[in-house]
Amino acid sequence: MTKLITFQYKVFLTVVECGSFTKAGEKLGLTQSGVSHNIAKLESELGVVLLRRNRNGLSLTDAGERVMPHIRQIIHHASLLEQEAALI
């Protein structure tokens, strides 16, 4: 269940790390369109634009910079939760 909750966060983090929707898709086993859809849904749910897309690639908006540490923490804690549940 936790994996479903954090999937869009993982997509966002992977896009930022890869610097490309296409490369993130390859890493995650998604199409570029699938990555774009997940980012758009996340931005819609949060009510903010997280990424600036242009011909030079992409960059984080101010909002993206601000939420990035929280997203990293959520992913980290979700991983810890999954590990703990596996031990029970």
mmCIF file as gemmi writes it, N, C-alpha and C atoms, coordinates in Angstrom:
data_model
loop_
_atom_site.group_PDB
_atom_site.id
_atom_site.type_symbol
_atom_site.label_atom_id
_atom_site.label_alt_id
_atom_site.label_comp_id
_atom_site.label_asym_id
_atom_site.label_entity_id
_atom_site.label_seq_id
_atom_site.pdbx_PDB_ins_code
_atom_site.Cartn_x
_atom_site.Cartn_y
_atom_site.Cartn_z
_atom_site.occupancy
_atom_site.B_iso_or_equiv
_atom_site.pdbx_formal_charge
_atom_site.auth_seq_id
_atom_site.auth_asym_id
_atom_site.pdbx_PDB_model_num
ATOM 1 N N . MET Axp A 1 ? 0.814 -1.193 0 1 0 ? 1 A 1
ATOM 2 C CA . MET Axp A 1 ? 0 0 0 1 0 ? 1 A 1
ATOM 3 C C . MET Axp A 1 ? 0.859 1.258 0 1 0 ? 1 A 1
ATOM 4 N N . THR Axp A 2 ? 1.899 1.284 0.776 1 0 ? 2 A 1
ATOM 5 C CA . THR Axp A 2 ? 2.774 2.447 0.851 1 0 ? 2 A 1
ATOM 6 C C . THR Axp A 2 ? 3.379 2.768 -0.508 1 0 ? 2 A 1
ATOM 7 N N . LYS Axp A 3 ? 3.654 1.739 -1.294 1 0 ? 3 A 1
ATOM 8 C CA . LYS Axp A 3 ? 4.24 1.966 -2.613 1 0 ? 3 A 1
ATOM 9 C C . LYS Axp A 3 ? 3.306 2.783 -3.493 1 0 ? 3 A 1
ATOM 10 N N . LEU Axp A 4 ? 2.008 2.53 -3.391 1 0 ? 4 A 1
ATOM 11 C CA . LEU Axp A 4 ? 1.047 3.295 -4.179 1 0 ? 4 A 1
ATOM 12 C C . LEU Axp A 4 ? 1.009 4.749 -3.733 1 0 ? 4 A 1
ATOM 13 N N . ILE Axp A 5 ? 1.082 4.978 -2.458 1 0 ? 5 A 1
ATOM 14 C CA . ILE Axp A 5 ? 1.022 6.328 -1.913 1 0 ? 5 A 1
ATOM 15 C C . ILE Axp A 5 ? 2.227 7.149 -2.355 1 0 ? 5 A 1
ATOM 16 N N . THR Axp A 6 ? 3.373 6.551 -2.409 1 0 ? 6 A 1
ATOM 17 C CA . THR Axp A 6 ? 4.598 7.301 -2.694 1 0 ? 6 A 1
ATOM 18 C C . THR Axp A 6 ? 5.021 7.262 -4.159 1 0 ? 6 A 1
ATOM 19 N N . PHE Axp A 7 ? 4.26 6.601 -5.027 1 0 ? 7 A 1
ATOM 20 C CA . PHE Axp A 7 ? 4.704 6.429 -6.409 1 0 ? 7 A 1
ATOM 21 C C . PHE Axp A 7 ? 4.94 7.754 -7.124 1 0 ? 7 A 1
ATOM 22 N N . GLN Axp A 8 ? 4.012 8.688 -7.026 1 0 ? 8 A 1
ATOM 23 C CA . GLN Axp A 8 ? 4.184 9.973 -7.706 1 0 ? 8 A 1
ATOM 24 C C . GLN Axp A 8 ? 5.387 10.73 -7.151 1 0 ? 8 A 1
ATOM 25 N N . TYR Axp A 9 ? 5.628 10.593 -5.869 1 0 ? 9 A 1
ATOM 26 C CA . TYR Axp A 9 ? 6.81 11.232 -5.282 1 0 ? 9 A 1
ATOM 27 C C . TYR Axp A 9 ? 8.083 10.622 -5.859 1 0 ? 9 A 1
ATOM 28 N N . LYS Axp A 10 ? 8.092 9.303 -6.02 1 0 ? 10 A 1
ATOM 29 C CA . LYS Axp A 10 ? 9.257 8.635 -6.601 1 0 ? 10 A 1
ATOM 30 C C . LYS Axp A 10 ? 9.457 9.052 -8.055 1 0 ? 10 A 1
ATOM 31 N N . VAL Axp A 11 ? 8.361 9.194 -8.785 1 0 ? 11 A 1
ATOM 32 C CA . VAL Axp A 11 ? 8.458 9.654 -10.175 1 0 ? 11 A 1
ATOM 33 C C . VAL Axp A 11 ? 9.07 11.054 -10.199 1 0 ? 11 A 1
ATOM 34 N N . PHE Axp A 12 ? 8.573 11.94 -9.358 1 0 ? 12 A 1
ATOM 35 C CA . PHE Axp A 12 ? 9.095 13.308 -9.294 1 0 ? 12 A 1
ATOM 36 C C . PHE Axp A 12 ? 10.586 13.304 -8.96 1 0 ? 12 A 1
ATOM 37 N N . LEU Axp A 13 ? 10.967 12.577 -7.937 1 0 ? 13 A 1
ATOM 38 C CA . LEU Axp A 13 ? 12.368 12.516 -7.531 1 0 ? 13 A 1
ATOM 39 C C . LEU Axp A 13 ? 13.244 11.951 -8.647 1 0 ? 13 A 1
ATOM 40 N N . THR Axp A 14 ? 12.773 10.934 -9.334 1 0 ? 14 A 1
ATOM 41 C CA . THR Axp A 14 ? 13.536 10.328 -10.429 1 0 ? 14 A 1
ATOM 42 C C . THR Axp A 14 ? 13.695 11.3 -11.588 1 0 ? 14 A 1
ATOM 43 N N . VAL Axp A 15 ? 12.642 12.057 -11.903 1 0 ? 15 A 1
ATOM 44 C CA . VAL Axp A 15 ? 12.732 13.067 -12.964 1 0 ? 15 A 1
ATOM 45 C C . VAL Axp A 15 ? 13.805 14.09 -12.609 1 0 ? 15 A 1
ATOM 46 N N . VAL Axp A 16 ? 13.796 14.559 -11.381 1 0 ? 16 A 1
ATOM 47 C CA . VAL Axp A 16 ? 14.781 15.554 -10.95 1 0 ? 16 A 1
ATOM 48 C C . VAL Axp A 16 ? 16.19 14.97 -11.016 1 0 ? 16 A 1
ATOM 49 N N . GLU Axp A 17 ? 16.366 13.753 -10.527 1 0 ? 17 A 1
ATOM 50 C CA . GLU Axp A 17 ? 17.685 13.118 -10.53 1 0 ? 17 A 1
ATOM 51 C C . GLU Axp A 17 ? 18.186 12.853 -11.944 1 0 ? 17 A 1
ATOM 52 N N . CYS Axp A 18 ? 17.293 12.439 -12.841 1 0 ? 18 A 1
ATOM 53 C CA . CYS Axp A 18 ? 17.679 12.117 -14.218 1 0 ? 18 A 1
ATOM 54 C C . CYS Axp A 18 ? 17.746 13.358 -15.109 1 0 ? 18 A 1
ATOM 55 N N . GLY Axp A 19 ? 17.023 14.398 -14.736 1 0 ? 19 A 1
ATOM 56 C CA . GLY Axp A 19 ? 17.002 15.61 -15.535 1 0 ? 19 A 1
ATOM 57 C C . GLY Axp A 19 ? 16.19 15.494 -16.805 1 0 ? 19 A 1
ATOM 58 N N . SER Axp A 20 ? 15.357 14.46 -16.881 1 0 ? 20 A 1
ATOM 59 C CA . SER Axp A 20 ? 14.606 14.211 -18.107 1 0 ? 20 A 1
ATOM 60 C C . SER Axp A 20 ? 13.427 13.296 -17.826 1 0 ? 20 A 1
ATOM 61 N N . PHE Axp A 21 ? 12.284 13.607 -18.445 1 0 ? 21 A 1
ATOM 62 C CA . PHE Axp A 21 ? 11.119 12.741 -18.315 1 0 ? 21 A 1
ATOM 63 C C . PHE Axp A 21 ? 11.391 11.403 -18.998 1 0 ? 21 A 1
ATOM 64 N N . THR Axp A 22 ? 12.049 11.453 -20.153 1 0 ? 22 A 1
ATOM 65 C CA . THR Axp A 22 ? 12.32 10.225 -20.913 1 0 ? 22 A 1
ATOM 66 C C . THR Axp A 22 ? 13.25 9.298 -20.139 1 0 ? 22 A 1
ATOM 67 N N . LYS Axp A 23 ? 14.35 9.846 -19.609 1 0 ? 23 A 1
ATOM 68 C CA . LYS Axp A 23 ? 15.3 9.023 -18.85 1 0 ? 23 A 1
ATOM 69 C C . LYS Axp A 23 ? 14.668 8.485 -17.58 1 0 ? 23 A 1
ATOM 70 N N . ALA Axp A 24 ? 13.842 9.307 -16.924 1 0 ? 24 A 1
ATOM 71 C CA . ALA Axp A 24 ? 13.145 8.845 -15.722 1 0 ? 24 A 1
ATOM 72 C C . ALA Axp A 24 ? 12.204 7.704 -16.078 1 0 ? 24 A 1
ATOM 73 N N . GLY Axp A 25 ? 11.515 7.836 -17.206 1 0 ? 25 A 1
ATOM 74 C CA . GLY Axp A 25 ? 10.612 6.781 -17.649 1 0 ? 25 A 1
ATOM 75 C C . GLY Axp A 25 ? 11.343 5.477 -17.894 1 0 ? 25 A 1
ATOM 76 N N . GLU Axp A 26 ? 12.501 5.565 -18.539 1 0 ? 26 A 1
ATOM 77 C CA . GLU Axp A 26 ? 13.298 4.361 -18.798 1 0 ? 26 A 1
ATOM 78 C C . GLU Axp A 26 ? 13.691 3.692 -17.483 1 0 ? 26 A 1
ATOM 79 N N . LYS Axp A 27 ? 14.078 4.495 -16.506 1 0 ? 27 A 1
ATOM 80 C CA . LYS Axp A 27 ? 14.505 3.961 -15.213 1 0 ? 27 A 1
ATOM 81 C C . LYS Axp A 27 ? 13.334 3.332 -14.448 1 0 ? 27 A 1
ATOM 82 N N . LEU Axp A 28 ? 12.145 3.924 -14.596 1 0 ? 28 A 1
ATOM 83 C CA . LEU Axp A 28 ? 10.977 3.465 -13.853 1 0 ? 28 A 1
ATOM 84 C C . LEU Axp A 28 ? 10.111 2.465 -14.622 1 0 ? 28 A 1
ATOM 85 N N . GLY Axp A 29 ? 10.44 2.247 -15.896 1 0 ? 29 A 1
ATOM 86 C CA . GLY Axp A 29 ? 9.632 1.353 -16.713 1 0 ? 29 A 1
ATOM 87 C C . GLY Axp A 29 ? 8.324 1.999 -17.152 1 0 ? 29 A 1
ATOM 88 N N . LEU Axp A 30 ? 8.346 3.305 -17.345 1 0 ? 30 A 1
ATOM 89 C CA . LEU Axp A 30 ? 7.178 4.058 -17.79 1 0 ? 30 A 1
ATOM 90 C C . LEU Axp A 30 ? 7.482 4.739 -19.116 1 0 ? 30 A 1
ATOM 91 N N . THR Axp A 31 ? 6.446 5.083 -19.843 1 0 ? 31 A 1
ATOM 92 C CA . THR Axp A 31 ? 6.639 5.909 -21.032 1 0 ? 31 A 1
ATOM 93 C C . THR Axp A 31 ? 6.849 7.351 -20.585 1 0 ? 31 A 1
ATOM 94 N N . GLN Axp A 32 ? 7.339 8.184 -21.502 1 0 ? 32 A 1
ATOM 95 C CA . GLN Axp A 32 ? 7.504 9.604 -21.205 1 0 ? 32 A 1
ATOM 96 C C . GLN Axp A 32 ? 6.15 10.203 -20.853 1 0 ? 32 A 1
ATOM 97 N N . SER Axp A 33 ? 5.128 9.775 -21.564 1 0 ? 33 A 1
ATOM 98 C CA . SER Axp A 33 ? 3.768 10.234 -21.313 1 0 ? 33 A 1
ATOM 99 C C . SER Axp A 33 ? 3.294 9.837 -19.912 1 0 ? 33 A 1
ATOM 100 N N . GLY Axp A 34 ? 3.625 8.632 -19.495 1 0 ? 34 A 1
ATOM 101 C CA . GLY Axp A 34 ? 3.264 8.158 -18.157 1 0 ? 34 A 1
ATOM 102 C C . GLY Axp A 34 ? 3.924 8.983 -17.069 1 0 ? 34 A 1
ATOM 103 N N . VAL Axp A 35 ? 5.186 9.317 -17.294 1 0 ? 35 A 1
ATOM 104 C CA . VAL Axp A 35 ? 5.911 10.164 -16.336 1 0 ? 35 A 1
ATOM 105 C C . VAL Axp A 35 ? 5.245 11.531 -16.279 1 0 ? 35 A 1
ATOM 106 N N . SER Axp A 36 ? 4.997 12.103 -17.439 1 0 ? 36 A 1
ATOM 107 C CA . SER Axp A 36 ? 4.373 13.421 -17.521 1 0 ? 36 A 1
ATOM 108 C C . SER Axp A 36 ? 3.014 13.431 -16.82 1 0 ? 36 A 1
ATOM 109 N N . HIS Axp A 37 ? 2.241 12.381 -17.025 1 0 ? 37 A 1
ATOM 110 C CA . HIS Axp A 37 ? 0.927 12.27 -16.393 1 0 ? 37 A 1
ATOM 111 C C . HIS Axp A 37 ? 1.059 12.26 -14.868 1 0 ? 37 A 1
ATOM 112 N N . ASN Axp A 38 ? 2.007 11.493 -14.348 1 0 ? 38 A 1
ATOM 113 C CA . ASN Axp A 38 ? 2.199 11.411 -12.899 1 0 ? 38 A 1
ATOM 114 C C . ASN Axp A 38 ? 2.649 12.747 -12.317 1 0 ? 38 A 1
ATOM 115 N N . ILE Axp A 39 ? 3.514 13.45 -13.022 1 0 ? 39 A 1
ATOM 116 C CA . ILE Axp A 39 ? 3.971 14.764 -12.549 1 0 ? 39 A 1
ATOM 117 C C . ILE Axp A 39 ? 2.809 15.756 -12.571 1 0 ? 39 A 1
ATOM 118 N N . ALA Axp A 40 ? 2.039 15.749 -13.645 1 0 ? 40 A 1
ATOM 119 C CA . ALA Axp A 40 ? 0.888 16.655 -13.748 1 0 ? 40 A 1
ATOM 120 C C . ALA Axp A 40 ? -0.116 16.38 -12.635 1 0 ? 40 A 1
ATOM 121 N N . LYS Axp A 41 ? -0.353 15.104 -12.35 1 0 ? 41 A 1
ATOM 122 C CA . LYS Axp A 41 ? -1.294 14.737 -11.281 1 0 ? 41 A 1
ATOM 123 C C . LYS Axp A 41 ? -0.767 15.195 -9.923 1 0 ? 41 A 1
ATOM 124 N N . LEU Axp A 42 ? 0.516 15.017 -9.67 1 0 ? 42 A 1
ATOM 125 C CA . LEU Axp A 42 ? 1.114 15.457 -8.416 1 0 ? 42 A 1
ATOM 126 C C . LEU Axp A 42 ? 1.014 16.975 -8.28 1 0 ? 42 A 1
ATOM 127 N N . GLU Axp A 43 ? 1.359 17.689 -9.349 1 0 ? 43 A 1
ATOM 128 C CA . GLU Axp A 43 ? 1.273 19.15 -9.32 1 0 ? 43 A 1
ATOM 129 C C . GLU Axp A 43 ? -0.169 19.594 -9.08 1 0 ? 43 A 1
ATOM 130 N N . SER Axp A 44 ? -1.114 18.915 -9.689 1 0 ? 44 A 1
ATOM 131 C CA . SER Axp A 44 ? -2.528 19.241 -9.505 1 0 ? 44 A 1
ATOM 132 C C . SER Axp A 44 ? -2.965 18.999 -8.065 1 0 ? 44 A 1
ATOM 133 N N . GLU Axp A 45 ? -2.568 17.869 -7.513 1 0 ? 45 A 1
ATOM 134 C CA . GLU Axp A 45 ? -2.94 17.532 -6.136 1 0 ? 45 A 1
ATOM 135 C C . GLU Axp A 45 ? -2.329 18.511 -5.139 1 0 ? 45 A 1
ATOM 136 N N . LEU Axp A 46 ? -1.097 18.941 -5.4 1 0 ? 46 A 1
ATOM 137 C CA . LEU Axp A 46 ? -0.433 19.88 -4.49 1 0 ? 46 A 1
ATOM 138 C C . LEU Axp A 46 ? -0.846 21.325 -4.763 1 0 ? 46 A 1
ATOM 139 N N . GLY Axp A 47 ? -1.355 21.584 -5.96 1 0 ? 47 A 1
ATOM 140 C CA . GLY Axp A 47 ? -1.769 22.932 -6.312 1 0 ? 47 A 1
ATOM 141 C C . GLY Axp A 47 ? -0.621 23.867 -6.623 1 0 ? 47 A 1
ATOM 142 N N . VAL Axp A 48 ? 0.521 23.309 -7.014 1 0 ? 48 A 1
ATOM 143 C CA . VAL Axp A 48 ? 1.697 24.112 -7.353 1 0 ? 48 A 1
ATOM 144 C C . VAL Axp A 48 ? 2.416 23.496 -8.551 1 0 ? 48 A 1
ATOM 145 N N . VAL Axp A 49 ? 3.16 24.321 -9.275 1 0 ? 49 A 1
ATOM 146 C CA . VAL Axp A 49 ? 4.008 23.837 -10.362 1 0 ? 49 A 1
ATOM 147 C C . VAL Axp A 49 ? 5.367 23.499 -9.749 1 0 ? 49 A 1
ATOM 148 N N . LEU Axp A 50 ? 5.835 22.281 -9.972 1 0 ? 50 A 1
ATOM 149 C CA . LEU Axp A 50 ? 7.084 21.813 -9.371 1 0 ? 50 A 1
ATOM 150 C C . LEU Axp A 50 ? 8.274 21.899 -10.312 1 0 ? 50 A 1
ATOM 151 N N . LEU Axp A 51 ? 8.002 21.761 -11.609 1 0 ? 51 A 1
ATOM 152 C CA . LEU Axp A 51 ? 9.083 21.716 -12.595 1 0 ? 51 A 1
ATOM 153 C C . LEU Axp A 51 ? 8.86 22.735 -13.699 1 0 ? 51 A 1
ATOM 154 N N . ARG Axp A 52 ? 9.951 23.359 -14.114 1 0 ? 52 A 1
ATOM 155 C CA . ARG Axp A 52 ? 9.958 24.229 -15.29 1 0 ? 52 A 1
ATOM 156 C C . ARG Axp A 52 ? 10.518 23.42 -16.434 1 0 ? 52 A 1
ATOM 157 N N . ARG Axp A 53 ? 9.764 23.321 -17.516 1 0 ? 53 A 1
ATOM 158 C CA . ARG Axp A 53 ? 10.227 22.571 -18.682 1 0 ? 53 A 1
ATOM 159 C C . ARG Axp A 53 ? 10.561 23.559 -19.784 1 0 ? 53 A 1
ATOM 160 N N . ASN Axp A 54 ? 11.746 23.392 -20.395 1 0 ? 54 A 1
ATOM 161 C CA . ASN Axp A 54 ? 12.131 24.234 -21.525 1 0 ? 54 A 1
ATOM 162 C C . ASN Axp A 54 ? 13.05 23.442 -22.44 1 0 ? 54 A 1
ATOM 163 N N . ARG Axp A 55 ? 13.517 24.079 -23.518 1 0 ? 55 A 1
ATOM 164 C CA . ARG Axp A 55 ? 14.341 23.298 -24.459 1 0 ? 55 A 1
ATOM 165 C C . ARG Axp A 55 ? 15.703 22.914 -23.903 1 0 ? 55 A 1
ATOM 166 N N . ASN Axp A 56 ? 16.123 23.542 -22.828 1 0 ? 56 A 1
ATOM 167 C CA . ASN Axp A 56 ? 17.392 23.178 -22.198 1 0 ? 56 A 1
ATOM 168 C C . ASN Axp A 56 ? 17.235 22.052 -21.177 1 0 ? 56 A 1
ATOM 169 N N . GLY Axp A 57 ? 16.026 21.555 -21.042 1 0 ? 57 A 1
ATOM 170 C CA . GLY Axp A 57 ? 15.77 20.49 -20.079 1 0 ? 57 A 1
ATOM 171 C C . GLY Axp A 57 ? 14.726 20.919 -19.075 1 0 ? 57 A 1
ATOM 172 N N . LEU Axp A 58 ? 14.97 20.636 -17.814 1 0 ? 58 A 1
ATOM 173 C CA . LEU Axp A 58 ? 14.016 21.023 -16.788 1 0 ? 58 A 1
ATOM 174 C C . LEU Axp A 58 ? 14.747 21.487 -15.554 1 0 ? 58 A 1
ATOM 175 N N . SER Axp A 59 ? 14.026 22.232 -14.739 1 0 ? 59 A 1
ATOM 176 C CA . SER Axp A 59 ? 14.584 22.704 -13.471 1 0 ? 59 A 1
ATOM 177 C C . SER Axp A 59 ? 13.45 22.812 -12.464 1 0 ? 59 A 1
ATOM 178 N N . LEU Axp A 60 ? 13.809 22.81 -11.217 1 0 ? 60 A 1
ATOM 179 C CA . LEU Axp A 60 ? 12.823 22.939 -10.157 1 0 ? 60 A 1
ATOM 180 C C . LEU Axp A 60 ? 12.351 24.381 -10.052 1 0 ? 60 A 1
ATOM 181 N N . THR Axp A 61 ? 11.065 24.568 -9.825 1 0 ? 61 A 1
ATOM 182 C CA . THR Axp A 61 ? 10.54 25.89 -9.5 1 0 ? 61 A 1
ATOM 183 C C . THR Axp A 61 ? 10.871 26.146 -8.028 1 0 ? 61 A 1
ATOM 184 N N . ASP Axp A 62 ? 10.559 27.33 -7.556 1 0 ? 62 A 1
ATOM 185 C CA . ASP Axp A 62 ? 10.754 27.61 -6.132 1 0 ? 62 A 1
ATOM 186 C C . ASP Axp A 62 ? 9.945 26.641 -5.278 1 0 ? 62 A 1
ATOM 187 N N . ALA Axp A 63 ? 8.711 26.36 -5.719 1 0 ? 63 A 1
ATOM 188 C CA . ALA Axp A 63 ? 7.868 25.398 -4.999 1 0 ? 63 A 1
ATOM 189 C C . ALA Axp A 63 ? 8.512 24.007 -5.012 1 0 ? 63 A 1
ATOM 190 N N . GLY Axp A 64 ? 9.065 23.62 -6.159 1 0 ? 64 A 1
ATOM 191 C CA . GLY Axp A 64 ? 9.745 22.328 -6.26 1 0 ? 64 A 1
ATOM 192 C C . GLY Axp A 64 ? 10.921 22.231 -5.306 1 0 ? 64 A 1
ATOM 193 N N . GLU Axp A 65 ? 11.679 23.307 -5.213 1 0 ? 65 A 1
ATOM 194 C CA . GLU Axp A 65 ? 12.82 23.349 -4.278 1 0 ? 65 A 1
ATOM 195 C C . GLU Axp A 65 ? 12.337 23.184 -2.841 1 0 ? 65 A 1
ATOM 196 N N . ARG Axp A 66 ? 11.228 23.821 -2.53 1 0 ? 66 A 1
ATOM 197 C CA . ARG Axp A 66 ? 10.717 23.79 -1.157 1 0 ? 66 A 1
ATOM 198 C C . ARG Axp A 66 ? 10.159 22.43 -0.77 1 0 ? 66 A 1
ATOM 199 N N . VAL Axp A 67 ? 9.505 21.737 -1.7 1 0 ? 67 A 1
ATOM 200 C CA . VAL Axp A 67 ? 8.904 20.445 -1.348 1 0 ? 67 A 1
ATOM 201 C C . VAL Axp A 67 ? 9.879 19.28 -1.47 1 0 ? 67 A 1
ATOM 202 N N . MET Axp A 68 ? 10.971 19.466 -2.205 1 0 ? 68 A 1
ATOM 203 C CA . MET Axp A 68 ? 11.927 18.37 -2.431 1 0 ? 68 A 1
ATOM 204 C C . MET Axp A 68 ? 12.403 17.713 -1.127 1 0 ? 68 A 1
ATOM 205 N N . PRO Axp A 69 ? 12.835 18.454 -0.115 1 0 ? 69 A 1
ATOM 206 C CA . PRO Axp A 69 ? 13.283 17.771 1.116 1 0 ? 69 A 1
ATOM 207 C C . PRO Axp A 69 ? 12.177 16.944 1.771 1 0 ? 69 A 1
ATOM 208 N N . HIS Axp A 70 ? 10.949 17.428 1.702 1 0 ? 70 A 1
ATOM 209 C CA . HIS Axp A 70 ? 9.827 16.699 2.297 1 0 ? 70 A 1
ATOM 210 C C . HIS Axp A 70 ? 9.541 15.418 1.519 1 0 ? 70 A 1
ATOM 211 N N . ILE Axp A 71 ? 9.616 15.506 0.211 1 0 ? 71 A 1
ATOM 212 C CA . ILE Axp A 71 ? 9.393 14.322 -0.621 1 0 ? 71 A 1
ATOM 213 C C . ILE Axp A 71 ? 10.473 13.279 -0.359 1 0 ? 71 A 1
ATOM 214 N N . ARG Axp A 72 ? 11.704 13.718 -0.238 1 0 ? 72 A 1
ATOM 215 C CA . ARG Axp A 72 ? 12.79 12.779 0.099 1 0 ? 72 A 1
ATOM 216 C C . ARG Axp A 72 ? 12.51 12.095 1.446 1 0 ? 72 A 1
ATOM 217 N N . GLN Axp A 73 ? 12.054 12.862 2.437 1 0 ? 73 A 1
ATOM 218 C CA . GLN Axp A 73 ? 11.75 12.291 3.751 1 0 ? 73 A 1
ATOM 219 C C . GLN Axp A 73 ? 10.595 11.305 3.682 1 0 ? 73 A 1
ATOM 220 N N . ILE Axp A 74 ? 9.56 11.65 2.934 1 0 ? 74 A 1
ATOM 221 C CA . ILE Axp A 74 ? 8.408 10.755 2.793 1 0 ? 74 A 1
ATOM 222 C C . ILE Axp A 74 ? 8.842 9.428 2.187 1 0 ? 74 A 1
ATOM 223 N N . ILE Axp A 75 ? 9.644 9.485 1.13 1 0 ? 75 A 1
ATOM 224 C CA . ILE Axp A 75 ? 10.118 8.262 0.484 1 0 ? 75 A 1
ATOM 225 C C . ILE Axp A 75 ? 10.982 7.451 1.447 1 0 ? 75 A 1
ATOM 226 N N . HIS Axp A 76 ? 11.847 8.13 2.181 1 0 ? 76 A 1
ATOM 227 C CA . HIS Axp A 76 ? 12.706 7.444 3.148 1 0 ? 76 A 1
ATOM 228 C C . HIS Axp A 76 ? 11.869 6.76 4.233 1 0 ? 76 A 1
ATOM 229 N N . HIS Axp A 77 ? 10.913 7.483 4.789 1 0 ? 77 A 1
ATOM 230 C CA . HIS Axp A 77 ? 10.097 6.915 5.86 1 0 ? 77 A 1
ATOM 231 C C . HIS Axp A 77 ? 9.169 5.817 5.345 1 0 ? 77 A 1
ATOM 232 N N . ALA Axp A 78 ? 8.687 5.942 4.128 1 0 ? 78 A 1
ATOM 233 C CA . ALA Axp A 78 ? 7.87 4.874 3.549 1 0 ? 78 A 1
ATOM 234 C C . ALA Axp A 78 ? 8.695 3.595 3.407 1 0 ? 78 A 1
ATOM 235 N N . SER Axp A 79 ? 9.959 3.753 3.023 1 0 ? 79 A 1
ATOM 236 C CA . SER Axp A 79 ? 10.848 2.596 2.914 1 0 ? 79 A 1
ATOM 237 C C . SER Axp A 79 ? 11.069 1.949 4.278 1 0 ? 79 A 1
ATOM 238 N N . LEU Axp A 80 ? 11.269 2.77 5.304 1 0 ? 80 A 1
ATOM 239 C CA . LEU Axp A 80 ? 11.431 2.239 6.654 1 0 ? 80 A 1
ATOM 240 C C . LEU Axp A 80 ? 10.171 1.51 7.109 1 0 ? 80 A 1
ATOM 241 N N . LEU Axp A 81 ? 9.011 2.055 6.802 1 0 ? 81 A 1
ATOM 242 C CA . LEU Axp A 81 ? 7.751 1.418 7.149 1 0 ? 81 A 1
ATOM 243 C C . LEU Axp A 81 ? 7.602 0.066 6.479 1 0 ? 81 A 1
ATOM 244 N N . GLU Axp A 82 ? 7.946 -0.004 5.199 1 0 ? 82 A 1
ATOM 245 C CA . GLU Axp A 82 ? 7.869 -1.278 4.478 1 0 ? 82 A 1
ATOM 246 C C . GLU Axp A 82 ? 8.825 -2.301 5.073 1 0 ? 82 A 1
ATOM 247 N N . GLN Axp A 83 ? 10.031 -1.86 5.459 1 0 ? 83 A 1
ATOM 248 C CA . GLN Axp A 83 ? 10.997 -2.77 6.069 1 0 ? 83 A 1
ATOM 249 C C . GLN Axp A 83 ? 10.493 -3.274 7.4 1 0 ? 83 A 1
ATOM 250 N N . GLU Axp A 84 ? 9.933 -2.381 8.192 1 0 ? 84 A 1
ATOM 251 C CA . GLU Axp A 84 ? 9.422 -2.776 9.514 1 0 ? 84 A 1
ATOM 252 C C . GLU Axp A 84 ? 8.258 -3.751 9.379 1 0 ? 84 A 1
ATOM 253 N N . ALA Axp A 85 ? 7.363 -3.463 8.435 1 0 ? 85 A 1
ATOM 254 C CA . ALA Axp A 85 ? 6.228 -4.365 8.216 1 0 ? 85 A 1
ATOM 255 C C . ALA Axp A 85 ? 6.692 -5.738 7.781 1 0 ? 85 A 1
ATOM 256 N N . ALA Axp A 86 ? 7.748 -5.782 6.988 1 0 ? 86 A 1
ATOM 257 C CA . ALA Axp A 86 ? 8.285 -7.072 6.529 1 0 ? 86 A 1
ATOM 258 C C . ALA Axp A 86 ? 8.865 -7.886 7.687 1 0 ? 86 A 1
ATOM 259 N N . LEU Axp A 87 ? 9.337 -7.198 8.707 1 0 ? 87 A 1
ATOM 260 C CA . LEU Axp A 87 ? 9.906 -7.876 9.869 1 0 ? 87 A 1
ATOM 261 C C . LEU Axp A 87 ? 8.842 -8.404 10.819 1 0 ? 87 A 1
ATOM 262 N N . ILE Axp A 88 ? 7.655 -7.876 10.739 1 0 ? 88 A 1
ATOM 263 C CA . ILE Axp A 88 ? 6.587 -8.254 11.689 1 0 ? 88 A 1
ATOM 264 C C . ILE Axp A 88 ? 6.002 -9.607 11.293 1 0 ? 88 A 1
